[in-house]
Amino acid sequence: MQSSKDDAKQPDANNTTLRLWSDGSSNEWSHFAASDDMHAEENLYEETRDNGVMTIDLKFTMKPTLIKRLNMTLDGEIRGDIKVYLEGDYTNGDNDGPCNNDCENLTLALKAGATEIWSQEYSDIPMGQDHAISFTHRIEEGQTLWDKATANPSLHVNMKLKGETTNSFIFQDDNPALFRIYLSGDNTSKIELPIDPTSWDEAFQADEDMNLPVATPGFTLAAGTVAMAMAAVWFRPSKIEDEDSQ
């Protein structure tokens, strides 16, 4: 049974903002509540590496999973705000760092289940300072229905940075890789979804529970033929009705 605390983490008519959380270690997640008891006090997730390539692969998947059927407004606007901080190098081919075709730009992707709703690659993020990223995306045909069984939302964050630290008796050069993403404890990072008000109608939610048959090759045609034959028998006038009509 869903607890009242878990219910607050689901979207509703007064809350359509997906928020990002982490315990500061190896766990990250998202939901619609404005706070989370397991969230790190620092309100950030951070990784560092002195030397070599550091791979960032974060999935802020909604937890608890979505239990409502959502209808996004066609041409409605998704609005996202994400803040990051970077050190090290992530640019290939500029001869200004250790990257040698083994680094990757920051990529953000919003998904509904396995379906990618939006993604963007960022190649111009400055190093050594907080950088706010704002993005928008208008809901297209085929992106409106987010089925609770197959469209659990998630934000994917991917990047490859490289650090290089050299220590010797002559000189010391420290340029470690550092990736930091600020989260939703202070409302810094968030994603606002254009959930249509029709989503909260009981009739709309009830449609999700209808057990519709799954079509299989050959079965649909055969079933249709049988149904037509049954209909013909059902609607064939009886002999008595024929005589009465004469």
Phi, psi and omega per residue, in radians:
M1 nan 2.429 -3.139
Q2 -1.297 2.198 3.129
S3 -1.367 2.874 3.129
S4 -1.116 -0.561 3.113
K5 -1.177 -0.690 3.089
D6 -1.203 -0.620 3.105
D7 -1.040 -0.636 3.141
A8 -1.180 -0.311 -3.138
K9 -1.544 -0.051 3.088
Q10 -1.623 2.681 3.087
P11 -1.227 2.691 3.027
D12 -2.645 -3.069 -3.051
A13 -1.068 -0.453 -3.098
N14 -1.786 0.006 -3.092
N15 -2.576 1.840 3.141
T16 -2.148 0.450 -3.104
T17 -1.858 2.094 3.082
L18 -1.488 2.251 -3.066
R19 -2.081 2.668 -3.016
L20 -1.867 2.407 -3.072
W21 -2.408 2.772 3.065
S22 -2.753 2.669 3.043
D23 -1.559 0.108 3.122
G24 1.469 -0.071 -3.129
S25 -1.974 -1.993 -3.047
S26 -1.911 0.207 -3.100
N27 -2.089 2.259 3.070
E28 -2.398 2.626 -3.093
W29 -2.784 3.121 3.103
S30 -2.518 2.779 2.982
H31 -2.956 -3.049 -3.006
F32 -1.764 -0.028 3.127
A33 -1.312 2.781 -3.094
A34 -1.514 -0.078 3.117
S35 -2.674 2.903 3.122
D36 -2.662 2.210 -3.075
D37 -1.132 -0.441 -3.085
M38 -1.584 -0.029 -3.065
H39 -1.272 2.488 3.135
A40 -1.130 2.417 -3.123
E41 -1.066 -0.535 -3.111
E42 -1.245 -0.231 3.128
N43 1.025 0.707 3.108
L44 -2.745 2.825 2.973
Y45 -2.101 2.372 -3.033
E46 -2.482 2.459 3.016
E47 -2.305 2.546 3.106
T48 -2.382 2.721 3.054
R49 -2.717 2.246 -3.096
D50 -1.236 -0.822 -3.085
N51 -2.340 2.538 3.065
G52 1.581 -3.105 -3.066
V53 -1.441 2.329 3.060
M54 -1.958 2.103 -3.108
T55 -1.692 2.147 3.083
I56 -1.755 2.125 -3.133
D57 -2.503 1.513 -3.073
L58 -1.914 2.440 3.096
K59 -2.257 1.822 3.102
F60 -1.544 1.351 -3.093
T61 -1.499 2.430 -3.106
M62 -1.053 2.259 3.132
K63 -2.534 2.100 0.024
P64 -1.143 2.769 -3.073
T65 -1.143 2.738 -3.131
L66 -1.052 2.281 3.123
I67 -2.050 0.149 3.140
K68 -2.094 2.654 3.052
R69 -1.552 2.227 -3.053
L70 -2.012 2.414 3.059
N71 -2.009 1.916 3.115
M72 -1.407 2.506 3.117
T73 -1.228 2.144 3.106
L74 -1.029 2.247 -3.069
D75 1.234 0.105 3.012
G76 -1.225 2.766 -2.974
E77 -1.868 2.154 2.925
I78 -1.408 2.311 3.118
R79 -2.194 2.154 -3.106
G80 -2.169 2.554 3.052
D81 -2.307 2.139 3.137
I82 -2.324 2.322 3.097
K83 -2.022 2.329 -3.133
V84 -2.310 2.891 3.047
Y85 -2.451 2.287 -3.058
L86 -2.227 2.539 2.939
E87 -2.420 2.817 -3.091
G88 1.722 -2.412 -3.115
D89 -2.503 2.504 3.043
Y90 -2.437 0.117 -3.075
T91 -1.797 2.120 3.109
N92 -1.466 2.489 2.939
G93 1.375 0.181 3.141
D94 -1.788 0.014 3.119
N95 0.972 0.500 -3.111
D96 -2.162 0.492 -3.123
G97 3.029 3.137 -3.054
P98 -1.353 -0.177 -3.106
C99 -1.094 2.329 -3.128
N100 -2.420 1.214 -3.084
N101 1.036 0.446 3.112
D102 -2.184 0.229 3.107
C103 -1.985 2.848 3.139
E104 -2.454 2.511 3.074
N105 -1.131 2.839 3.037
L106 -1.187 2.311 3.055
T107 -2.212 2.275 3.043
L108 -1.948 2.420 3.119
A109 -2.494 2.275 3.061
L110 -1.779 2.235 -3.117
K111 -2.181 2.651 2.958
A112 -2.024 1.728 -2.967
G113 1.165 -2.246 3.115
A114 -1.558 -0.071 -3.087
T115 -1.549 2.149 3.092
E116 -1.395 2.097 3.136
I117 -1.528 -0.686 -3.093
W118 -2.763 2.580 2.998
S119 -2.665 2.696 -3.132
Q120 -2.684 2.420 3.069
E121 -1.797 2.440 -3.082
Y122 -2.130 2.112 -3.059
S123 -1.997 0.057 -3.028
D124 -2.177 0.583 -3.133
I125 -1.441 2.150 -3.139
P126 -1.206 2.664 -3.130
M127 -1.645 2.613 3.010
G128 1.309 0.344 3.094
Q129 -2.697 2.660 3.080
D130 -1.100 2.406 -3.110
H131 -2.333 2.111 3.136
A132 -1.609 2.274 3.105
I133 -1.965 2.197 3.038
S134 -2.037 2.382 3.131
F135 -2.428 2.731 3.072
T136 -2.384 2.708 3.062
H137 -2.697 2.306 3.107
R138 -1.624 2.307 -3.116
I139 -1.089 2.254 -3.093
E140 -1.825 2.993 3.021
E141 -0.985 2.383 -3.127
G142 1.547 -0.082 3.138
Q143 -1.992 0.093 -3.011
T144 -1.377 -0.736 -3.062
L145 -1.580 2.063 3.057
W146 -1.911 1.702 -3.099
D147 -1.276 2.310 -3.083
K148 -1.058 -0.450 -3.094
A149 -1.427 -0.398 -3.003
T150 -2.298 0.005 -3.003
A151 -2.223 0.688 3.082
N152 -1.079 2.136 -3.027
P153 -1.284 2.669 3.110
S154 -2.769 2.583 3.006
L155 -1.914 2.213 3.139
H156 -1.856 2.312 -3.110
V157 -2.168 2.049 -3.078
N158 -2.289 2.489 3.133
M159 -2.976 2.733 2.991
K160 -2.286 2.031 3.067
L161 -1.959 2.830 -3.126
K162 -2.312 2.342 3.087
G163 -1.889 2.744 3.120
E164 -2.599 1.989 3.136
T165 -2.161 2.132 -3.107
T166 -2.095 2.167 3.093
N167 -2.116 2.256 3.082
S168 -2.644 3.062 3.117
F169 -1.218 -0.405 -3.059
I170 -1.528 -0.830 -3.106
F171 -2.627 2.882 3.087
Q172 -2.295 2.208 -3.122
D173 -2.205 1.889 -3.113
D174 -1.848 2.036 3.047
N175 -2.476 1.093 -3.108
P176 -1.206 2.747 3.053
A177 -1.488 2.381 3.092
L178 -2.480 2.284 3.056
F179 -2.166 2.258 3.120
R180 -2.384 2.340 3.031
I181 -2.172 2.240 3.109
Y182 -1.475 2.518 -2.964
L183 -1.957 -2.712 -2.890
S184 -1.774 0.105 -3.132
G185 -1.039 -0.573 3.090
D186 -1.983 0.337 3.102
N187 1.217 0.332 -3.126
T188 -1.171 -0.926 -3.120
S189 -1.911 2.327 -3.089
K190 -2.919 2.847 3.104
I191 -2.340 2.085 3.125
E192 -1.677 2.215 -3.067
L193 -1.852 2.434 3.136
P194 -1.468 1.165 -3.116
I195 -1.310 2.145 -3.082
D196 -1.244 2.479 3.127
P197 -0.996 -0.407 3.106
T198 -1.102 -0.310 3.138
S199 -1.061 -0.463 -3.032
W200 -1.618 0.007 3.072
D201 -1.220 2.365 3.138
E202 -1.063 -0.657 -3.133
A203 -1.102 -0.688 3.126
F204 -1.146 -0.756 3.117
Q205 -1.158 -0.637 -3.101
A206 -1.152 -0.553 3.138
D207 -1.013 -0.461 -3.118
E208 -1.155 -0.455 -3.048
D209 -1.570 -0.001 3.122
M210 -1.267 2.249 -3.138
N211 -1.582 1.585 -3.132
L212 -1.495 2.445 -3.138
P213 -1.176 2.585 3.112
V214 -1.623 2.182 -3.111
A215 -1.286 2.397 3.061
T216 -2.153 2.633 -3.096
P217 -0.944 2.212 3.093
G218 1.572 -0.518 -3.066
F219 -1.263 -0.700 -3.096
T220 -1.064 -0.767 -3.138
L221 -1.134 -0.741 -3.132
A222 -1.150 -0.745 3.140
A223 -1.100 -0.690 3.132
G224 -1.134 -0.693 3.119
T225 -1.095 -0.787 3.126
V226 -1.081 -0.756 -3.129
A227 -1.074 -0.695 3.139
M228 -1.156 -0.685 3.128
A229 -1.137 -0.724 3.130
M230 -1.133 -0.679 3.130
A231 -1.132 -0.661 3.137
A232 -1.121 -0.698 3.109
V233 -1.172 -0.733 -3.061
W234 -1.120 -0.685 -3.052
F235 -1.696 0.089 3.130
R236 -1.261 2.147 -3.140
P237 -1.051 2.485 3.099
S238 -1.354 2.889 -3.129
K239 -1.137 -0.627 -3.139
I240 -1.121 -0.739 3.139
E241 -1.146 -0.582 3.108
D242 -1.154 -0.769 -3.109
E243 -1.165 -0.682 -3.118
D244 -1.150 -0.507 -3.092
S245 -1.430 -0.149 -3.136
Q246 -1.472 nan nan
